Amino acid sequence: MAKRRLTKALFEFCDRGSEDEVAMKNNRSALDSIKLMPRILNDVSDRNTEIRLFGKKQSLPLIIGPTGPAGFVWYRGEIALAKAANNAGIPFTLSSTGNTSMETIKSLGGGTQWYQLYVWRDIEAAMVTVERVLDAGFEALLLTVDSPTYNNREFDTRNGIVFPPRITIRGSIDSLLHPRWLIGTLGRYVLADGHMPKFPNVYIPEKYSSTNKNNFLVRNDTLSWDFLKRLREAWPRTLIVKGILHPEDAIRCADCGVDGIIVSNHAGNTNDAAIAPIQVLPTIVSAVSDRLTIIVDSGFRRGSDVLKGLAMGADAVAIGRATLYGVGAAGEAGASRALSILSAEIHRTMGVMGLTNLNSLAPDHIVLPSKLNSSDCM
Ligand SMILES: Cc1cc2nc3c(=O)[nH]c(=O)nc-3n(C[C@H](O)[C@H](O)[C@H](O)COP(=O)(O)O)c2cc1C
């Protein structure tokens, strides 16, 4: 449905990966290659999908992860996502590149909200944003560390999605061919807000005047562990680092005093040769599960995928595209529909796995590909 409603360029921005999409495909094949080992004759009539995350109870083992274009696919799409998350009883994460101000989302979205931080050219500007996030009342700050340089998304280049944005004949035709999006989303921004979508949460200091604004909006490739320590001092609430794939980096995060990590390859959107998060999860779990909350993402599409992640030691699973397709198709109702499909699948898979609660999921509920052809698959 989102594909029909959105322009080709915007849909592919949401749907496709970087370079040859090897990482994106590997995320899926790695999940598919892990098998579930069901147990039988347990009374599973009363199944409970709740978990506790950072000391708080939530209804499903899911988080809506940050996705920049949410506000482009639907008018104020971030509010739609936050409301859908709240109704489903799970946290929502606002991306740094959202199109609605963090204060508006905090007051209208409801529920548990986290803020994702990208650091642009100026580290001091990022620290000003952190103070604003604190004042706005977000419960967790999530620092994304897997994209110090921009990704090589050739589909976007081919589709004319470039930075700084510019109007092209091809893009205009694509928009005219998708009037529901053109009028319902872009037109609504212009009519209701008086301008095209902006990035109200990106703080650009005075010294970067409008002429060198684009010079400011480049990812900061100087960040180091010192920055994480500084962030830990400045942010008293839950601090999460997103984009960890190496167990030693997970240990360093714990040493810096963060509360949690997201084991992620950014849905295969950054480094096309990166390993799938699910493939490194067991090593990371054995390295830091006693010190950190561990969330995993990238490629999770079905309830059975979520159970695999939990059985391998993750505390929760974050999703990006599933709810982004939902909001792009039908706003809050679409995002809620995506969540209810996942919820029903989690519930159903728990039944066929012989489980009544998610705490009892353990490594012996899964068989890794390396064990599949051996006689001891346990
Ligand atoms: C279109 C798109 C935009 C994204 N934007 C952001 C972002 O702004 N910040 C960020 O930290 N991660 C971003 N991500 C990564 C997601 O937070 C998440 O790691 C990933 O989507 C999970 O994989 P999945 O889409 O297969 O569920 C984005 C992902 C997609 C697909």
The ligand as an SDF file (V2000), in Angstrom:
LIG
                    3D

 31 33  0  0  0  0  0  0  0  0999 V2000
   14.3220    4.6560    5.6140 C   0  0  0  0  0  0  0  0  0  0  0  0
   15.0920    4.4890    6.8780 C   0  0  0  0  0  0  0  0  0  0  0  0
   15.4590    5.6130    7.6060 C   0  0  0  0  0  0  0  0  0  0  0  0
   16.1990    5.4610    8.7910 C   0  0  0  0  0  0  0  0  0  0  0  0
   16.5320    6.5750    9.5060 N   0  0  0  0  0  0  0  0  0  0  0  0
   17.2690    6.4340   10.6310 C   0  0  0  0  0  0  0  0  0  0  0  0
   17.6190    7.5680   11.4040 C   0  0  0  0  0  0  0  0  0  0  0  0
   17.2300    8.6920   11.0980 O   0  0  0  0  0  0  0  0  0  0  0  0
   18.3920    7.3720   12.4980 N   0  0  0  0  0  0  0  0  0  0  0  0
   18.8380    6.1190   12.8740 C   0  0  0  0  0  0  0  0  0  0  0  0
   19.5390    5.9920   13.8650 O   0  0  0  0  0  0  0  0  0  0  0  0
   18.4680    5.0270   12.1890 N   0  0  0  0  0  0  0  0  0  0  0  0
   17.7090    5.1560   11.0800 C   0  0  0  0  0  0  0  0  0  0  0  0
   17.3290    4.0450   10.3840 N   0  0  0  0  0  0  0  0  0  0  0  0
   17.6670    2.7150   10.9050 C   0  0  0  0  0  0  0  0  0  0  0  0
   16.5440    2.1930   11.8180 C   0  0  0  0  0  0  0  0  0  0  0  0
   16.4740    2.9020   13.0150 O   0  0  0  0  0  0  0  0  0  0  0  0
   16.7240    0.7070   12.1660 C   0  0  0  0  0  0  0  0  0  0  0  0
   18.0280    0.5030   12.6280 O   0  0  0  0  0  0  0  0  0  0  0  0
   16.4500   -0.2200   10.9930 C   0  0  0  0  0  0  0  0  0  0  0  0
   15.4710    0.3130   10.1410 O   0  0  0  0  0  0  0  0  0  0  0  0
   15.9920   -1.5810   11.4860 C   0  0  0  0  0  0  0  0  0  0  0  0
   15.8710   -2.4870   10.4210 O   0  0  0  0  0  0  0  0  0  0  0  0
   14.4810   -2.8170    9.6900 P   0  0  0  0  0  0  0  0  0  0  0  0
   14.1100   -1.6190    8.8970 O   0  0  0  0  0  0  0  0  0  0  0  0
   14.8190   -3.9710    8.8300 O   0  0  0  0  0  0  0  0  0  0  0  0
   13.4740   -3.1170   10.7710 O   0  0  0  0  0  0  0  0  0  0  0  0
   16.5770    4.1720    9.2240 C   0  0  0  0  0  0  0  0  0  0  0  0
   16.1680    3.0450    8.4930 C   0  0  0  0  0  0  0  0  0  0  0  0
   15.4240    3.1980    7.3410 C   0  0  0  0  0  0  0  0  0  0  0  0
   14.9780    1.9660    6.5900 C   0  0  0  0  0  0  0  0  0  0  0  0
  1  2  1  0
  2  3  1  0
  2 30  2  0
  3  4  2  0
  4  5  1  0
  4 28  1  0
  5  6  2  0
  6  7  1  0
  6 13  1  0
  7  8  2  0
  7  9  1  0
  9 10  1  0
 10 11  2  0
 10 12  1  0
 12 13  2  0
 13 14  1  0
 14 15  1  0
 14 28  1  0
 15 16  1  0
 16 17  1  0
 16 18  1  0
 18 19  1  0
 18 20  1  0
 20 21  1  0
 20 22  1  0
 22 23  1  0
 23 24  1  0
 24 25  2  0
 24 26  1  0
 24 27  1  0
 28 29  2  0
 29 30  1  0
 30 31  1  0
M  END
$$$$
